Each structure stands twice: as C-alpha cells, then as structure tokens.
C-alpha cells in the first residue's frame, strides 16, 4: 500500500484519510472532543496502532506527514509527535531522519490475539485475568531488576494519564493498557511485551464491561485501581523484585475477585 493510498490531498487541498478507515465526516469527532494532549496522544496511538494491526497500514508503508495526521484527527503537532514516539517505543514504526516514519510491522493475523467474543462473559474475563497473573507477576519482578530511567518515565506518564482521564470522566482503558505494556517492556525480555501486545486492550476488563455504578462510585473505583498501579511502580522504581511481584499479583487478584463476586451475584 503506497503513502498516497493512505492519505492524499484533494483538489481543494483538504486531507482525505478514508484510506486509513476513517470516514471524512466522523474523522475529527472523537479525538477533538478530548482536551488533554496526553490523553489525545493515547487515543491517536490506539487509532494508528489498530490500522497497523489490521493491515490498513502495511509494513513498509510511509506514515502520513505530521500536518496530514493533524488535519485528519483534529489534533496538535505535539499530540502527533507524542503518539509517533509511543508507536516507536512499541516497535510498530521506525523514523528515518530526513525521510519519514515507516511501518515496521505488527502481529501476524494468524498470531494469538484476544478477540472481543473471547471475553464476552465474566468467566471469560476471569480466565484472562488468571493468565495475566501468571505472565505479568513475573514481568513486574524482572522490570524491578532491569528497568531504566526511560522505562520509569514511561510508566509515570501512563499513570498520570490514567488519573487525568478518570478525573475527566473517562474509563482510562488506553492508559491502563499502556501501563501494563510498559511494565512488560521494562522487563527487557521481548516475549513479555509481545505477549501483552498480542493480547491487546481486551486484557483490561472494563474495556468490555457495562458499568452499573454511579459516576462517583466508578471514579472512586478507578482511582483505587490507580493506587494499586502506584504500588507496583513504587516497587519497580525501588528495584524490589519481590515487592513488585506481590503488588502486581495483588492488583490482578483484586480485579479477578471483583469479577468472581459479580459472576456469583449474577448466578443467584
């Protein structure tokens, strides 16, 4: 797929990004409605990352210019640059100075990946959480032993973004996923990050849940979740592998037990 097939300018000079899977009339609605640049960057990462994973942007394709992406998504240059930086960190794109940014590749379509229908029930969600406990507990321990200053900065940014999203009334799923993916990367064993990336945002239970809580209850719950995240980050920053494992296990086990209780209540 060529660059021109991804984004081209029409005769009037406006940007046409329908080749990326976004209808012209709805292109700016979702992203421009969010005001915080950091949150916008996460949304743009998700949007572009999804296009890479589903093949709309193929390996070797050159990404649109910053100006084209700004026009297509209604965001600032700062947001675009931050999103590209995160895509680079995820290994999805590579920037060649003076040439442009190119798609490196993504998980093959035949690779293991959670589909929405695979987590359609509470029991499905619990099963995924059990898998995550096995993988992410060890990833947290390794991250405490191997993390760099850059890893810590990325994790801090994710948690700051999480809190900002919650206080703005959003569910913070992209920021939550980025935090857990960041820990997998900080383990500096590529298989951990590849596994979390393959599982995708479906690993975050509330990505598929309909909440029956009030806004204040939901906000309190999400802030509690982020407090658990803070405990994990503190242990990783302190290079305490045992504490990091324990904090991650507690965090995921709390989520599992919450869904177990909900499943029991539903069966009654």
Phi, psi and omega in degrees: 000128183275166177301317183296337178281345181270308177217126177228159177262137179274185187299331181275358178090002180278159183272135176245108182250022182295338178293344178267004177093015180244116176300142184304316187289338183251004190300318188267349191301304189289313184289319184289343179283350180257131191263336185278122182306319183295319178293321177300321180298318179297319179296320180291322175303314180298316182297312180289321179299320178297322180294325179290316183291326182270003173091357178297329172244112187266158176307132181096341177295142175272130178292154176301163177293162177304317181297321180293318179293321177302315181290321183292323185251357178066039181236171182276168177297323179300317180296316180298314182295321179294319180295318179297321179299319180290323177295323176297315180298329179280354179078018182269334180224163178223129180262125177253113185304129180083355182243309180145186180250131186238147177289128178275317181154183181207180178297129179302150181301333181275353181290164179291128178205138179286128175260156182308320182292343180281347178231050186271345180237165178298324179293326175296316180298318179298319180298320179293320179297323177296320176297316181296322179302318180295320184277309191282336176298313179290324178300320180296320178296316178293323179298321178297329181276334191239354188300150176252173175299322179294322177299315181296321178298318180294319179293318177298319179298320179298317182289324175296318178296323178300309182297320179298318180296317181296316182291341176269002177089016180256171186272351175061026179298312180301319181290323177298313180297318180297325178295312181292323176294323179297323177293317178300321178292322182293344175290341179055039168231109189302337183292327178295310181296321179297320180294313180296319179295321178293324178294324175076185184293349177295347178288343178274110188308317185287354176298337181242358186268148169258117183276134175255010180277159173289165180300320181291322178293318180296316180298317180297319179297314182293325177292327175294318176302318182289332175295323176294321176301318181299322178296320178296313181297320180299318180293321179294316179298325181278000180060034180258094186297317181296317180293323179295317178298315182296318181293320179292316180299316179299315181301310183286325178294323176299318178296318179297316182293326177299318179286327176297316178297320179296321180294319179295319179296324180291327181283341184287000000 
